[in-house]
């Protein structure tokens, strides 16, 4: 992971049963400069539960 040099954004919910939230913290910490967003009160579908915020953030990330 330390060799990844492209921008990385890790997104998860704070109550994801498929991808435990702690794994997202670990992944973001292993990739230098990675951005991490954890949505509160959200599961595996956090990007759908918070779609308006997610779309705004993804457009900013892709600029």
Phi and psi in degrees as GROMACS dihedral restraints (atoms count N, CA, C in turn):
[ dihedral_restraints ]
;  ai    aj    ak    al  type     phi  dphi    fc
    3     4     5     6     1   -67.8    20    10
    4     5     6     7     1   -11.6    20    10
    6     7     8     9     1   -91.6    20    10
    7     8     9    10     1    -6.0    20    10
    9    10    11    12     1   -71.8    20    10
   10    11    12    13     1   126.3    20    10
   12    13    14    15     1  -119.1    20    10
   13    14    15    16     1    -2.4    20    10
   15    16    17    18     1   -87.7    20    10
   16    17    18    19     1   157.9    20    10
   18    19    20    21     1   -61.5    20    10
   19    20    21    22     1   135.5    20    10
   21    22    23    24     1  -130.0    20    10
   22    23    24    25     1   135.9    20    10
   24    25    26    27     1  -125.5    20    10
   25    26    27    28     1   121.0    20    10
   27    28    29    30     1  -104.0    20    10
   28    29    30    31     1   126.3    20    10
   30    31    32    33     1  -126.7    20    10
   31    32    33    34     1   136.2    20    10
   33    34    35    36     1  -158.7    20    10
   34    35    36    37     1   166.7    20    10
   36    37    38    39     1   -95.6    20    10
   37    38    39    40     1   161.6    20    10
   39    40    41    42     1   -81.8    20    10
   40    41    42    43     1     0.4    20    10
   42    43    44    45     1  -140.0    20    10
   43    44    45    46     1    49.8    20    10
   45    46    47    48     1   -88.3    20    10
   46    47    48    49     1   120.5    20    10
   48    49    50    51     1   -84.5    20    10
   49    50    51    52     1   -25.1    20    10
   51    52    53    54     1   -82.3    20    10
   52    53    54    55     1   -42.0    20    10
   54    55    56    57     1  -124.0    20    10
   55    56    57    58     1    97.1    20    10
   57    58    59    60     1   -51.7    20    10
   58    59    60    61     1   135.9    20    10
   60    61    62    63     1   -55.4    20    10
   61    62    63    64     1   -37.2    20    10
   63    64    65    66     1   -58.8    20    10
   64    65    66    67     1   -32.5    20    10
   66    67    68    69     1   -64.7    20    10
   67    68    69    70     1   -33.1    20    10
   69    70    71    72     1   -68.2    20    10
   70    71    72    73     1   -41.0    20    10
   72    73    74    75     1   -61.1    20    10
   73    74    75    76     1   -44.9    20    10
   75    76    77    78     1   -62.2    20    10
   76    77    78    79     1   -46.1    20    10
   78    79    80    81     1   -60.7    20    10
   79    80    81    82     1   -47.7    20    10
   81    82    83    84     1   -63.0    20    10
   82    83    84    85     1   -35.0    20    10
   84    85    86    87     1   -71.6    20    10
   85    86    87    88     1   -23.8    20    10
   87    88    89    90     1   -86.7    20    10
   88    89    90    91     1   -13.8    20    10
   90    91    92    93     1  -110.1    20    10
   91    92    93    94     1   114.3    20    10
   93    94    95    96     1   -57.0    20    10
   94    95    96    97     1   124.2    20    10
   96    97    98    99     1    79.6    20    10
   97    98    99   100     1     7.2    20    10
   99   100   101   102     1   -65.1    20    10
  100   101   102   103     1   144.3    20    10
  102   103   104   105     1   -95.6    20    10
  103   104   105   106     1   139.2    20    10
  105   106   107   108     1  -126.5    20    10
  106   107   108   109     1   130.9    20    10
  108   109   110   111     1  -127.1    20    10
  109   110   111   112     1   123.5    20    10
  111   112   113   114     1  -116.5    20    10
  112   113   114   115     1   117.6    20    10
  114   115   116   117     1   -85.9    20    10
  115   116   117   118     1   132.3    20    10
  117   118   119   120     1   -74.3    20    10
  118   119   120   121     1   149.0    20    10
  120   121   122   123     1    55.2    20    10
  121   122   123   124     1    37.9    20    10
  123   124   125   126     1  -131.4    20    10
  124   125   126   127     1   151.0    20    10
  126   127   128   129     1  -106.8    20    10
  127   128   129   130     1  -144.1    20    10
  129   130   131   132     1   -66.2    20    10
  130   131   132   133     1   -21.9    20    10
  132   133   134   135     1   -96.9    20    10
  133   134   135   136     1    31.6    20    10
  135   136   137   138     1   -54.2    20    10
  136   137   138   139     1   -37.6    20    10
  138   139   140   141     1   -68.1    20    10
  139   140   141   142     1   -22.2    20    10
  141   142   143   144     1   -88.7    20    10
  142   143   144   145     1   -35.6    20    10
  144   145   146   147     1   -66.7    20    10
  145   146   147   148     1   -31.7    20    10
  147   148   149   150     1  -120.5    20    10
  148   149   150   151     1    42.6    20    10
  150   151   152   153     1   -58.1    20    10
  151   152   153   154     1   -39.3    20    10
  153   154   155   156     1   -65.1    20    10
  154   155   156   157     1   -47.0    20    10
  156   157   158   159     1   -65.0    20    10
  157   158   159   160     1   -42.0    20    10
  159   160   161   162     1   -61.1    20    10
  160   161   162   163     1   -46.2    20    10
  162   163   164   165     1   -60.2    20    10
  163   164   165   166     1   -44.9    20    10
  165   166   167   168     1   -60.0    20    10
  166   167   168   169     1   -44.2    20    10
  168   169   170   171     1   -70.2    20    10
  169   170   171   172     1   -37.2    20    10
  171   172   173   174     1   -68.9    20    10
  172   173   174   175     1   -38.3    20    10
  174   175   176   177     1   -63.9    20    10
  175   176   177   178     1   -39.7    20    10
  177   178   179   180     1   -65.7    20    10
  178   179   180   181     1   -42.2    20    10
  180   181   182   183     1   -62.9    20    10
  181   182   183   184     1   -36.8    20    10
  183   184   185   186     1   -81.8    20    10
  184   185   186   187     1    -7.3    20    10
